[in-house]
Amino acid sequence: MKLVWDKTSERLYETGTDRGVLFVQKFDGSYESGVAWNGLTSVTESPSGAEANDQYADNIKYLTLRSAEEFGGTIEAFMYPDEWGICDGSAEPVEGIVLGQQSRRPFGLSYRTILGNDTQYNDHGYKIHLVYNATASPSEKQYQTVNDSPEAISFSWEFSCTKIDVPGYKPVASLTIDSTRVDAEALKKFEDILYGTNSSGEGTTASEPTLPSPAEVLEMFAKTSTPSDSSTKDTETSGTGA
């Protein structure tokens, strides 16, 4: 069949950042209950590595090997949750008194981006991004006097990740779920785990926001997909070695 470009409803785009959730890592490697990150303005993903290393034999380029790929990025926000302090090298031994230059706790992060097209616009769908085992670097904070063109201070942190194992795949540090390509019922169950739930009446209990591991995410969605597409349709993984 002949290719057709820019068909109606296939003019896709991605925009926005919202629903940030911070998960502080415990000493055993698991995560505390998630807390909402209000004021999140952007998350810039900055993969690195995967550099080509050409190998020569018989006076020709024999093959190309690539170094392991790493995952990191930059978080920008107008404000951050109190729980972020321990990830940013702060400690609060007495309420309201903050000490800097302390140990930095690893963390997990979730945020959402909007998927749009030419017919539904920003209502087409969304992607949920999960980041694992990240640590934040010290960042510059600039405080300025209030003037006739006031602006809110924008905080920024660079982060890097240590990859974690996923059975059957190379280790990963991030994972993305596309709402337009996964089973709606499975997505609802996943979001209830990720964002938590309220008690809906007698016999039901509220649940705390929890960051599932990549293996748990794959298991949740693999049950709703066919064997031929379960490795590529439901989830996208990045931060993998090559």
ZAMARGU-647883 format. One record per residue (C-alpha): residue in three letters; x, y, z; residue number from 1. Coordinates in Angstrom, 1 decimal. Example, Ala and Ser with C-alpha at 12.3 -4.5 7.8 and 13.67 -1.06 7.14 Angstrom:
<node resn="ala" east="12.3" north="-4.5" up="7.8" resi="1"/>
<node resn="ser" east="13.7" north="-1.1" up="7.1" resi="2"/>
// end
This chain:
<node resn="met" east="0.0" north="0.0" up="0.0" resi="1"/>
<node resn="lys" east="1.3" north="3.4" up="-0.9" resi="2"/>
<node resn="leu" east="2.4" north="5.7" up="1.9" resi="3"/>
<node resn="val" east="0.2" north="8.6" up="2.9" resi="4"/>
<node resn="trp" east="1.5" north="11.5" up="5.0" resi="5"/>
<node resn="asp" east="-0.4" north="13.6" up="7.5" resi="6"/>
<node resn="lys" east="-3.6" north="11.7" up="7.5" resi="7"/>
<node resn="thr" east="-6.4" north="13.1" up="9.6" resi="8"/>
<node resn="ser" east="-6.0" north="12.1" up="13.3" resi="9"/>
<node resn="glu" east="-2.4" north="11.0" up="12.7" resi="10"/>
<node resn="arg" east="-0.8" north="14.5" up="13.0" resi="11"/>
<node resn="leu" east="0.6" north="13.8" up="16.5" resi="12"/>
<node resn="tyr" east="2.5" north="16.0" up="18.9" resi="13"/>
<node resn="glu" east="3.6" north="15.9" up="22.5" resi="14"/>
<node resn="thr" east="3.5" north="18.8" up="24.9" resi="15"/>
<node resn="gly" east="3.2" north="19.9" up="28.6" resi="16"/>
<node resn="thr" east="4.4" north="18.5" up="31.9" resi="17"/>
<node resn="asp" east="2.2" north="17.8" up="34.9" resi="18"/>
<node resn="arg" east="1.3" north="15.3" up="37.7" resi="19"/>
<node resn="gly" east="4.8" north="15.2" up="39.1" resi="20"/>
<node resn="val" east="5.2" north="12.7" up="41.9" resi="21"/>
<node resn="leu" east="8.4" north="12.3" up="44.1" resi="22"/>
<node resn="phe" east="9.3" north="8.9" up="45.6" resi="23"/>
<node resn="val" east="12.1" north="9.1" up="48.1" resi="24"/>
<node resn="gln" east="14.2" north="6.0" up="48.2" resi="25"/>
<node resn="lys" east="14.6" north="4.0" up="51.5" resi="26"/>
<node resn="phe" east="17.9" north="2.5" up="52.6" resi="27"/>
<node resn="asp" east="16.7" north="-0.9" up="51.5" resi="28"/>
<node resn="gly" east="16.2" north="0.3" up="47.9" resi="29"/>
<node resn="ser" east="12.4" north="0.5" up="48.1" resi="30"/>
<node resn="tyr" east="10.5" north="3.8" up="47.9" resi="31"/>
<node resn="glu" east="8.5" north="5.8" up="50.4" resi="32"/>
<node resn="ser" east="4.9" north="6.7" up="49.5" resi="33"/>
<node resn="gly" east="4.8" north="9.2" up="46.7" resi="34"/>
<node resn="val" east="4.1" north="12.9" up="47.3" resi="35"/>
<node resn="ala" east="2.8" north="15.4" up="44.8" resi="36"/>
<node resn="trp" east="5.3" north="17.8" up="43.3" resi="37"/>
<node resn="asn" east="3.5" north="21.1" up="42.9" resi="38"/>
<node resn="gly" east="5.1" north="23.8" up="40.7" resi="39"/>
<node resn="leu" east="7.0" north="21.4" up="38.4" resi="40"/>
<node resn="thr" east="7.7" north="23.3" up="35.2" resi="41"/>
<node resn="ser" east="9.9" north="21.0" up="33.1" resi="42"/>
<node resn="val" east="11.8" north="17.7" up="33.1" resi="43"/>
<node resn="thr" east="14.5" north="17.6" up="30.5" resi="44"/>
<node resn="glu" east="15.7" north="14.0" up="29.6" resi="45"/>
<node resn="ser" east="19.4" north="13.9" up="28.7" resi="46"/>
<node resn="pro" east="20.6" north="10.4" up="27.8" resi="47"/>
<node resn="ser" east="24.3" north="10.0" up="27.4" resi="48"/>
<node resn="gly" east="26.8" north="7.3" up="26.3" resi="49"/>
<node resn="ala" east="26.0" north="5.0" up="23.4" resi="50"/>
<node resn="glu" east="29.1" north="6.4" up="21.7" resi="51"/>
<node resn="ala" east="30.4" north="4.7" up="18.7" resi="52"/>
<node resn="asn" east="33.8" north="2.9" up="18.9" resi="53"/>
<node resn="asp" east="34.8" north="1.8" up="15.4" resi="54"/>
<node resn="gln" east="36.9" north="-1.4" up="15.1" resi="55"/>
<node resn="tyr" east="39.1" north="-2.0" up="12.1" resi="56"/>
<node resn="ala" east="40.4" north="-5.2" up="10.5" resi="57"/>
<node resn="asp" east="41.8" north="-6.0" up="7.0" resi="58"/>
<node resn="asn" east="42.2" north="-2.3" up="6.4" resi="59"/>
<node resn="ile" east="38.5" north="-1.6" up="6.6" resi="60"/>
<node resn="lys" east="36.0" north="-0.7" up="9.3" resi="61"/>
<node resn="tyr" east="35.1" north="-4.2" up="10.6" resi="62"/>
<node resn="leu" east="32.3" north="-3.2" up="13.0" resi="63"/>
<node resn="thr" east="31.1" north="-0.5" up="15.4" resi="64"/>
<node resn="leu" east="30.7" north="-1.1" up="19.1" resi="65"/>
<node resn="arg" east="28.7" north="1.3" up="21.3" resi="66"/>
<node resn="ser" east="29.3" north="2.2" up="24.9" resi="67"/>
<node resn="ala" east="26.6" north="1.7" up="27.5" resi="68"/>
<node resn="glu" east="23.8" north="4.2" up="27.5" resi="69"/>
<node resn="glu" east="23.1" north="6.2" up="30.7" resi="70"/>
<node resn="phe" east="20.1" north="8.2" up="31.6" resi="71"/>
<node resn="gly" east="19.8" north="11.6" up="33.4" resi="72"/>
<node resn="gly" east="18.3" north="15.0" up="33.0" resi="73"/>
<node resn="thr" east="17.2" north="18.3" up="34.6" resi="74"/>
<node resn="ile" east="14.3" north="19.1" up="36.8" resi="75"/>
<node resn="glu" east="13.0" north="22.6" up="36.9" resi="76"/>
<node resn="ala" east="10.3" north="23.9" up="39.2" resi="77"/>
<node resn="phe" east="8.9" north="27.0" up="41.0" resi="78"/>
<node resn="met" east="8.7" north="25.0" up="44.2" resi="79"/>
<node resn="tyr" east="9.3" north="21.5" up="45.6" resi="80"/>
<node resn="pro" east="7.8" north="19.3" up="48.3" resi="81"/>
<node resn="asp" east="9.4" north="19.2" up="51.7" resi="82"/>
<node resn="glu" east="10.4" north="15.6" up="51.1" resi="83"/>
<node resn="trp" east="12.8" north="16.8" up="48.3" resi="84"/>
<node resn="gly" east="15.1" north="18.3" up="50.9" resi="85"/>
<node resn="ile" east="16.8" north="15.0" up="51.8" resi="86"/>
<node resn="cys" east="17.3" north="14.3" up="48.1" resi="87"/>
<node resn="asp" east="18.9" north="17.8" up="47.7" resi="88"/>
<node resn="gly" east="21.4" north="17.4" up="50.5" resi="89"/>
<node resn="ser" east="19.4" north="19.0" up="53.2" resi="90"/>
<node resn="ala" east="18.4" north="18.0" up="56.8" resi="91"/>
<node resn="glu" east="15.9" north="19.5" up="59.2" resi="92"/>
<node resn="pro" east="17.0" north="18.5" up="62.7" resi="93"/>
<node resn="val" east="14.6" north="21.1" up="64.2" resi="94"/>
<node resn="glu" east="11.4" north="22.1" up="62.5" resi="95"/>
<node resn="gly" east="12.1" north="25.2" up="60.4" resi="96"/>
<node resn="ile" east="15.9" north="24.9" up="60.6" resi="97"/>
<node resn="val" east="17.5" north="23.4" up="57.5" resi="98"/>
<node resn="leu" east="21.1" north="22.3" up="57.3" resi="99"/>
<node resn="gly" east="22.8" north="22.1" up="53.9" resi="100"/>
<node resn="gln" east="25.7" north="20.0" up="52.5" resi="101"/>
<node resn="gln" east="24.2" north="16.7" up="53.9" resi="102"/>
<node resn="ser" east="24.1" north="13.3" up="52.2" resi="103"/>
<node resn="arg" east="21.8" north="13.0" up="49.2" resi="104"/>
<node resn="arg" east="19.1" north="10.4" up="49.1" resi="105"/>
<node resn="pro" east="18.3" north="8.7" up="45.8" resi="106"/>
<node resn="phe" east="14.7" north="9.1" up="44.5" resi="107"/>
<node resn="gly" east="12.2" north="8.0" up="41.9" resi="108"/>
<node resn="leu" east="10.1" north="10.4" up="39.9" resi="109"/>
<node resn="ser" east="6.9" north="10.2" up="37.9" resi="110"/>
<node resn="tyr" east="5.6" north="12.9" up="35.6" resi="111"/>
<node resn="arg" east="3.1" north="13.1" up="32.7" resi="112"/>
<node resn="thr" east="3.3" north="14.6" up="29.2" resi="113"/>
<node resn="ile" east="0.3" north="15.3" up="26.9" resi="114"/>
<node resn="leu" east="-0.2" north="13.6" up="23.6" resi="115"/>
<node resn="gly" east="-2.2" north="15.5" up="21.0" resi="116"/>
<node resn="asn" east="-3.3" north="15.2" up="17.4" resi="117"/>
<node resn="asp" east="-5.2" north="17.3" up="14.8" resi="118"/>
<node resn="thr" east="-8.7" north="16.2" up="15.8" resi="119"/>
<node resn="gln" east="-8.6" north="15.8" up="19.6" resi="120"/>
<node resn="tyr" east="-5.8" north="18.2" up="20.3" resi="121"/>
<node resn="asn" east="-4.6" north="17.9" up="23.9" resi="122"/>
<node resn="asp" east="-7.3" north="15.4" up="24.7" resi="123"/>
<node resn="his" east="-5.9" north="12.6" up="22.6" resi="124"/>
<node resn="gly" east="-3.9" north="11.0" up="25.4" resi="125"/>
<node resn="tyr" east="-0.8" north="11.2" up="27.5" resi="126"/>
<node resn="lys" east="2.4" north="9.5" up="28.5" resi="127"/>
<node resn="ile" east="3.4" north="8.6" up="32.0" resi="128"/>
<node resn="his" east="7.2" north="8.7" up="32.6" resi="129"/>
<node resn="leu" east="8.8" north="6.8" up="35.4" resi="130"/>
<node resn="val" east="12.4" north="7.5" up="36.6" resi="131"/>
<node resn="tyr" east="14.2" north="5.1" up="38.9" resi="132"/>
<node resn="asn" east="17.3" north="5.3" up="41.2" resi="133"/>
<node resn="ala" east="18.1" north="8.9" up="40.5" resi="134"/>
<node resn="thr" east="20.4" north="11.3" up="42.5" resi="135"/>
<node resn="ala" east="20.4" north="15.1" up="42.3" resi="136"/>
<node resn="ser" east="23.5" north="17.2" up="41.9" resi="137"/>
<node resn="pro" east="24.0" north="20.5" up="43.8" resi="138"/>
<node resn="ser" east="22.4" north="23.4" up="41.9" resi="139"/>
<node resn="glu" east="22.8" north="27.1" up="41.7" resi="140"/>
<node resn="lys" east="20.0" north="29.3" up="43.3" resi="141"/>
<node resn="gln" east="19.8" north="32.9" up="42.3" resi="142"/>
<node resn="tyr" east="17.9" north="35.3" up="44.5" resi="143"/>
<node resn="gln" east="17.1" north="38.8" up="43.1" resi="144"/>
<node resn="thr" east="15.5" north="41.9" up="44.5" resi="145"/>
<node resn="val" east="11.9" north="42.5" up="43.7" resi="146"/>
<node resn="asn" east="11.6" north="45.1" up="40.9" resi="147"/>
<node resn="asp" east="9.1" north="46.4" up="38.3" resi="148"/>
<node resn="ser" east="9.2" north="43.1" up="36.4" resi="149"/>
<node resn="pro" east="8.9" north="40.5" up="39.1" resi="150"/>
<node resn="glu" east="9.4" north="36.9" up="38.3" resi="151"/>
<node resn="ala" east="9.1" north="33.8" up="40.5" resi="152"/>
<node resn="ile" east="12.4" north="32.1" up="41.3" resi="153"/>
<node resn="ser" east="12.9" north="29.0" up="39.1" resi="154"/>
<node resn="phe" east="14.8" north="26.1" up="40.8" resi="155"/>
<node resn="ser" east="16.8" north="23.6" up="38.7" resi="156"/>
<node resn="trp" east="18.5" north="20.3" up="39.5" resi="157"/>
<node resn="glu" east="20.5" north="18.0" up="37.3" resi="158"/>
<node resn="phe" east="20.1" north="14.3" up="38.1" resi="159"/>
<node resn="ser" east="21.7" north="11.1" up="37.0" resi="160"/>
<node resn="cys" east="20.5" north="7.5" up="37.4" resi="161"/>
<node resn="thr" east="21.9" north="4.1" up="38.2" resi="162"/>
<node resn="lys" east="20.1" north="1.4" up="36.1" resi="163"/>
<node resn="ile" east="18.1" north="-1.4" up="37.7" resi="164"/>
<node resn="asp" east="17.6" north="-5.0" up="36.4" resi="165"/>
<node resn="val" east="14.6" north="-6.0" up="34.4" resi="166"/>
<node resn="pro" east="14.2" north="-9.7" up="33.8" resi="167"/>
<node resn="gly" east="14.7" north="-10.5" up="30.1" resi="168"/>
<node resn="tyr" east="15.9" north="-7.0" up="29.2" resi="169"/>
<node resn="lys" east="19.0" north="-4.9" up="29.8" resi="170"/>
<node resn="pro" east="18.9" north="-2.8" up="32.9" resi="171"/>
<node resn="val" east="16.9" north="0.5" up="32.7" resi="172"/>
<node resn="ala" east="16.6" north="3.8" up="34.5" resi="173"/>
<node resn="ser" east="13.4" north="5.0" up="32.9" resi="174"/>
<node resn="leu" east="10.1" north="3.7" up="31.5" resi="175"/>
<node resn="thr" east="7.3" north="5.4" up="29.6" resi="176"/>
<node resn="ile" east="3.7" north="4.3" up="29.3" resi="177"/>
<node resn="asp" east="1.5" north="5.5" up="26.3" resi="178"/>
<node resn="ser" east="-2.1" north="5.8" up="27.3" resi="179"/>
<node resn="thr" east="-3.2" north="5.5" up="23.6" resi="180"/>
<node resn="arg" east="-1.6" north="2.1" up="23.2" resi="181"/>
<node resn="val" east="-2.3" north="0.2" up="26.4" resi="182"/>
<node resn="asp" east="-5.4" north="-1.4" up="27.8" resi="183"/>
<node resn="ala" east="-7.6" north="1.2" up="29.5" resi="184"/>
<node resn="glu" east="-8.5" north="-1.1" up="32.4" resi="185"/>
<node resn="ala" east="-4.9" north="-2.0" up="33.1" resi="186"/>
<node resn="leu" east="-4.0" north="1.7" up="32.9" resi="187"/>
<node resn="lys" east="-6.6" north="2.6" up="35.5" resi="188"/>
<node resn="lys" east="-5.2" north="-0.1" up="37.9" resi="189"/>
<node resn="phe" east="-1.7" north="1.1" up="37.3" resi="190"/>
<node resn="glu" east="-2.7" north="4.8" up="38.0" resi="191"/>
<node resn="asp" east="-4.4" north="3.7" up="41.2" resi="192"/>
<node resn="ile" east="-1.1" north="2.2" up="42.3" resi="193"/>
<node resn="leu" east="1.0" north="5.1" up="41.2" resi="194"/>
<node resn="tyr" east="-1.2" north="8.0" up="42.4" resi="195"/>
<node resn="gly" east="-3.0" north="6.2" up="45.3" resi="196"/>
<node resn="thr" east="-6.7" north="6.0" up="46.0" resi="197"/>
<node resn="asn" east="-9.3" north="7.3" up="48.5" resi="198"/>
<node resn="ser" east="-11.7" north="5.1" up="50.5" resi="199"/>
<node resn="ser" east="-14.9" north="4.8" up="48.5" resi="200"/>
<node resn="gly" east="-17.1" north="3.6" up="51.3" resi="201"/>
<node resn="glu" east="-17.6" north="0.7" up="53.6" resi="202"/>
<node resn="gly" east="-15.3" north="-2.2" up="53.0" resi="203"/>
<node resn="thr" east="-12.8" north="-0.3" up="51.0" resi="204"/>
<node resn="thr" east="-9.5" north="1.3" up="52.2" resi="205"/>
<node resn="ala" east="-7.4" north="4.1" up="50.8" resi="206"/>
<node resn="ser" east="-4.0" north="3.2" up="49.3" resi="207"/>
<node resn="glu" east="-0.8" north="5.1" up="49.3" resi="208"/>
<node resn="pro" east="0.9" north="6.2" up="46.1" resi="209"/>
<node resn="thr" east="3.5" north="3.6" up="45.2" resi="210"/>
<node resn="leu" east="6.2" north="3.4" up="42.5" resi="211"/>
<node resn="pro" east="6.1" north="0.0" up="40.9" resi="212"/>
<node resn="ser" east="9.3" north="-1.5" up="39.5" resi="213"/>
<node resn="pro" east="9.8" north="-1.9" up="35.8" resi="214"/>
<node resn="ala" east="9.2" north="-5.6" up="36.1" resi="215"/>
<node resn="glu" east="5.9" north="-5.0" up="37.9" resi="216"/>
<node resn="val" east="4.8" north="-2.5" up="35.3" resi="217"/>
<node resn="leu" east="5.6" north="-4.9" up="32.4" resi="218"/>
<node resn="glu" east="3.7" north="-7.7" up="34.2" resi="219"/>
<node resn="met" east="0.6" north="-5.5" up="34.7" resi="220"/>
<node resn="phe" east="0.3" north="-4.6" up="31.0" resi="221"/>
<node resn="ala" east="1.7" north="-7.8" up="29.5" resi="222"/>
<node resn="lys" east="-1.4" north="-9.7" up="30.7" resi="223"/>
<node resn="thr" east="-3.6" north="-7.4" up="28.4" resi="224"/>
<node resn="ser" east="-1.5" north="-7.6" up="25.2" resi="225"/>
<node resn="thr" east="-0.8" north="-10.3" up="22.6" resi="226"/>
<node resn="pro" east="2.6" north="-12.1" up="22.7" resi="227"/>
<node resn="ser" east="3.6" north="-10.5" up="19.4" resi="228"/>
<node resn="asp" east="3.4" north="-6.9" up="20.7" resi="229"/>
<node resn="ser" east="3.9" north="-7.1" up="24.5" resi="230"/>
<node resn="ser" east="7.6" north="-6.1" up="24.3" resi="231"/>
<node resn="thr" east="7.1" north="-3.0" up="22.2" resi="232"/>
<node resn="lys" east="3.4" north="-1.8" up="22.3" resi="233"/>
<node resn="asp" east="2.6" north="-1.3" up="26.0" resi="234"/>
<node resn="thr" east="5.8" north="0.3" up="27.3" resi="235"/>
<node resn="glu" east="8.9" north="2.1" up="26.1" resi="236"/>
<node resn="thr" east="12.1" north="1.7" up="28.1" resi="237"/>
<node resn="ser" east="15.0" north="4.0" up="27.9" resi="238"/>
<node resn="gly" east="18.3" north="4.3" up="29.7" resi="239"/>
<node resn="thr" east="19.4" north="0.9" up="28.5" resi="240"/>
<node resn="gly" east="22.8" north="-0.3" up="27.8" resi="241"/>
<node resn="ala" east="23.8" north="-1.1" up="24.2" resi="242"/>
// end
